Amino acid sequence: MRAIKKKLLFILPILFLTVSSFAAVDTVATFSKVMNKEIKAVVITPKSYSSAKEYPVVFLLHGHSGNYATWVKIAPHIESLADQYEMILVTPDGNFDSWYWDSPVDPSSQYETYIADELINYIDENYSTKKTRESRAITGLSMGGHGALYLAIRNQDIFGVAGSMSGGVDIAPFPESWNMKKYLGSRAEFPERWEEYSVLGQLHLLNRNNLPLVIHCGTGDFFYQVNLKLHEELTYLKIPHSFTANPGEHNWDYWRDAVQYQLLYFHNYFEKDED
């Protein structure tokens, strides 16, 4: 069992002066000024962690009804992957249904600003990270897959590479699902907003070769058709990306497997950037 340490934003971070003999799983609590509340995240550091070295960072977003601890509880093998690839993994809390938007309706749900600004600044200030977009990745599953691509496309100065696993990348077909209208208003009343706040509605911001994308979705997934549509749109726009459609459904059996390929993709990207 890995040691679990809790840190608060106002507590000075512990300095790792020597290489740890085991990887650490930290639970950190940060205060979001934009939402005026405390939000937790899990931070996994590799066993090689040392303050004398800087590490790339991958943000892993949970799905609908999940929380900051879901990844490490249900897919604990990500800890060994952090060791293997010598990267820091961060699994933030995105509330159970925020979709990682800065909601135009609910000022208490501003998760784009929290993750792309407040949380990243905290991680960079308290951990020995490589503080460049080329050393920062983001991915997630389901709602988190949507969130990862949405945030990365809109914040290409922050993230250098992004992924999605079974992501809800087009929200238009699901106007009554997952409480989305709580944060956007109804689709009938705000059709343009529903287009804008979808991954597919952000593709015009992409420049060729600026943001590598890796996308996984099972062919038995209820999000398969919207992921296929995303792949076709990216292909039409000549945006380089990796798209894998393999047998699988919307479940943890698929995501536990897919995350291994995504982290390998990010590792290869980080290594290539160092060459």
C-alpha positions in Angstrom: 0.0 0.0 0.0 1.4 3.4 -1.0 1.7 6.1 1.6 -1.0 8.7 1.3 -0.1 12.3 2.5 -2.5 15.2 2.7 -1.4 18.7 1.8 -3.3 22.0 2.0 -2.6 25.0 -0.3 -1.3 27.1 2.6 1.1 24.5 3.8 4.6 24.6 2.5 5.3 21.5 0.3 7.6 18.8 1.6 10.9 18.9 -0.3 12.1 15.5 -1.6 15.9 16.0 -1.2 16.7 12.4 -2.1 15.1 9.9 -4.5 12.1 8.2 -2.8 12.3 4.4 -2.4 8.6 4.1 -3.4 6.1 6.1 -5.4 3.8 8.4 -3.5 0.1 9.0 -3.8 -0.7 12.4 -2.3 -4.2 13.8 -1.6 -4.0 17.6 -1.9 -6.7 20.2 -1.1 -6.5 23.4 -3.1 -8.7 26.5 -2.7 -10.3 27.8 -5.8 -10.7 31.5 -5.7 -12.9 31.5 -8.8 -15.4 29.2 -7.1 -14.7 30.1 -3.5 -14.3 26.5 -2.3 -11.8 23.8 -1.5 -11.3 21.1 -4.2 -9.3 17.9 -3.8 -7.0 16.1 -6.2 -4.8 13.0 -6.1 -1.2 13.5 -7.2 0.9 10.5 -8.0 4.7 11.0 -8.1 7.1 8.3 -9.5 9.5 6.5 -7.2 12.3 8.3 -9.0 10.9 11.6 -7.7 13.6 14.1 -6.6 13.6 17.9 -6.2 16.8 17.8 -8.3 14.9 16.7 -11.4 11.8 18.0 -13.2 9.0 15.8 -14.5 6.3 16.0 -17.1 2.7 16.1 -15.8 -0.4 14.3 -17.0 -3.9 15.4 -15.8 -6.4 12.5 -15.7 -10.1 13.6 -15.6 -12.8 11.4 -14.1 -16.2 10.8 -15.7 -19.8 11.7 -14.7 -20.5 10.7 -11.0 -16.8 10.2 -10.3 -14.5 12.2 -8.1 -10.8 13.0 -7.6 -10.1 9.5 -6.2 -11.9 7.4 -8.8 -8.9 6.8 -11.0 -6.6 5.6 -8.3 -9.2 3.4 -6.7 -10.5 1.7 -9.8 -7.4 1.7 -12.0 -4.5 1.6 -9.4 -2.1 0.3 -12.1 -1.7 4.0 -13.2 0.7 4.3 -10.2 3.1 1.8 -11.8 2.8 3.6 -15.1 3.8 6.8 -13.4 6.9 4.9 -12.1 7.6 3.4 -15.5 7.4 6.6 -17.5 8.7 8.9 -14.8 5.8 11.3 -14.9 3.5 13.0 -12.4 -0.2 12.1 -12.6 -2.9 14.5 -11.3 -6.5 13.4 -10.9 -8.5 16.5 -10.0 -12.1 16.6 -8.8 -14.4 18.0 -11.5 -17.5 17.7 -9.4 -19.7 14.8 -10.4 -21.4 16.5 -13.3 -19.6 19.7 -14.2 -18.4 18.6 -17.7 -15.3 20.8 -16.9 -16.9 23.9 -18.3 -16.8 27.5 -17.0 -20.6 27.5 -16.8 -22.3 30.6 -18.2 -25.2 29.8 -15.9 -23.8 28.7 -12.6 -20.9 30.8 -11.2 -20.1 28.1 -8.7 -19.1 25.7 -11.5 -16.0 27.2 -13.2 -13.9 24.1 -13.8 -12.0 25.2 -16.9 -10.5 28.1 -15.0 -9.8 25.9 -12.0 -7.9 23.2 -13.9 -6.2 25.2 -16.6 -5.2 28.0 -14.2 -5.5 27.5 -10.5 -4.7 23.8 -10.2 -1.8 23.9 -12.8 -0.2 26.8 -10.9 -0.5 24.9 -7.6 1.1 21.8 -9.1 3.9 23.8 -10.7 4.6 25.6 -7.4 4.5 22.6 -5.1 6.1 19.8 -7.3 9.2 19.6 -9.4 7.6 19.9 -12.8 8.6 20.8 -16.3 6.7 24.1 -16.6 6.1 24.1 -20.4 3.1 23.2 -22.5 5.3 20.5 -24.2 5.6 18.7 -20.9 1.9 18.9 -19.9 -0.8 16.5 -21.1 -4.5 16.0 -20.3 -6.9 13.1 -20.9 -9.9 11.6 -19.3 -12.8 9.2 -19.6 -16.4 9.8 -20.7 -17.3 13.3 -19.3 -13.6 13.6 -18.6 -12.7 12.7 -22.2 -14.9 15.6 -23.3 -13.3 17.8 -20.7 -9.8 16.9 -21.6 -10.2 17.7 -25.3 -12.3 20.8 -24.6 -9.8 22.3 -22.2 -6.8 21.4 -24.3 -8.2 22.9 -27.5 -9.2 26.1 -25.7 -5.9 26.3 -23.8 -3.2 25.3 -26.3 -0.7 27.6 -24.6 -1.1 25.4 -21.5 -1.4 21.8 -22.9 0.9 20.4 -25.5 -0.9 17.1 -26.1 -4.3 15.7 -25.2 -6.4 12.5 -25.2 -9.9 11.1 -24.7 -11.3 7.7 -23.7 -15.0 7.2 -24.6 -15.4 10.9 -24.5 -18.8 12.6 -24.8 -17.3 14.8 -27.5 -20.6 16.0 -29.0 -23.2 16.9 -26.5 -26.0 17.9 -29.0 -27.5 14.4 -29.2 -28.0 14.3 -25.4 -29.9 17.4 -24.4 -31.7 15.8 -21.4 -28.8 13.7 -20.2 -26.3 14.0 -17.3 -27.7 17.3 -16.0 -25.9 19.3 -18.7 -28.7 21.8 -19.0 -28.1 22.8 -15.4 -24.8 24.4 -16.5 -25.7 25.5 -20.0 -29.4 26.1 -20.0 -31.7 24.0 -22.2 -30.6 23.2 -25.7 -34.0 24.4 -27.1 -33.4 27.9 -25.6 -29.6 28.1 -26.2 -28.8 26.0 -29.3 -25.7 28.0 -30.2 -24.3 27.6 -26.7 -24.7 23.8 -26.9 -22.7 23.9 -30.1 -20.0 26.1 -28.6 -19.6 24.1 -25.4 -19.0 20.8 -27.3 -15.6 19.5 -28.4 -16.9 19.5 -32.0 -17.7 23.2 -31.7 -14.1 24.0 -30.8 -12.3 22.4 -33.7 -11.9 25.7 -35.5 -9.4 26.7 -32.9 -7.0 23.8 -33.9 -4.0 24.5 -36.0 -2.3 21.6 -37.9 0.5 19.9 -35.9 0.0 22.2 -32.8 -1.9 19.8 -30.5 -1.4 16.0 -31.0 -4.6 14.1 -30.1 -5.0 10.5 -29.1 -8.6 9.2 -29.0 -10.0 5.8 -27.9 -13.5 4.6 -28.0 -15.1 1.1 -28.0 -17.3 0.2 -30.9 -20.0 -1.0 -28.4 -20.0 2.4 -26.6 -23.0 4.7 -26.7 -20.5 7.5 -27.5 -19.0 5.6 -30.4 -20.9 7.5 -33.1 -19.9 10.9 -31.8 -16.3 9.8 -31.5 -16.4 8.5 -35.1 -17.9 11.9 -36.2 -15.0 13.6 -34.4 -12.5 11.5 -36.2 -14.1 12.2 -39.5 -14.1 16.0 -38.8 -10.5 16.0 -37.8 -9.6 14.0 -40.9 -11.5 16.5 -43.1 -9.7 19.4 -41.4 -6.4 17.6 -41.9 -5.7 17.7 -38.1 -3.2 14.9 -37.3 -4.5 12.6 -34.6 -4.5 9.0 -33.4 -8.0 7.3 -33.4 -8.5 3.8 -32.1 -12.0 2.2 -32.4 -11.7 -1.3 -31.0 -14.1 -3.7 -29.3 -15.3 -2.4 -26.0 -18.1 -0.8 -24.1 -18.5 2.2 -21.8 -16.9 0.6 -18.7 -13.8 0.3 -16.6 -12.6 -2.8 -18.4 -12.1 -0.6 -21.5 -10.7 2.4 -19.7 -8.2 0.4 -17.6 -6.8 -0.9 -20.9 -7.0 2.3 -22.9 -5.2 4.5 -20.3 -2.1 2.4 -20.7 -1.9 3.3 -24.4 -2.7 6.9 -23.7 0.1 7.3 -21.1 2.5 5.5 -23.5 1.5 8.0 -26.2 2.2 10.9 -23.9 5.5 9.4 -22.7 6.6 9.1 -26.3 5.6 12.7 -27.0 7.5 13.9 -24.0 10.6 11.9 -25.0 10.4 13.2 -28.5 10.2 16.8 -27.3 13.5 16.3 -25.4 15.4 15.1 -28.5 
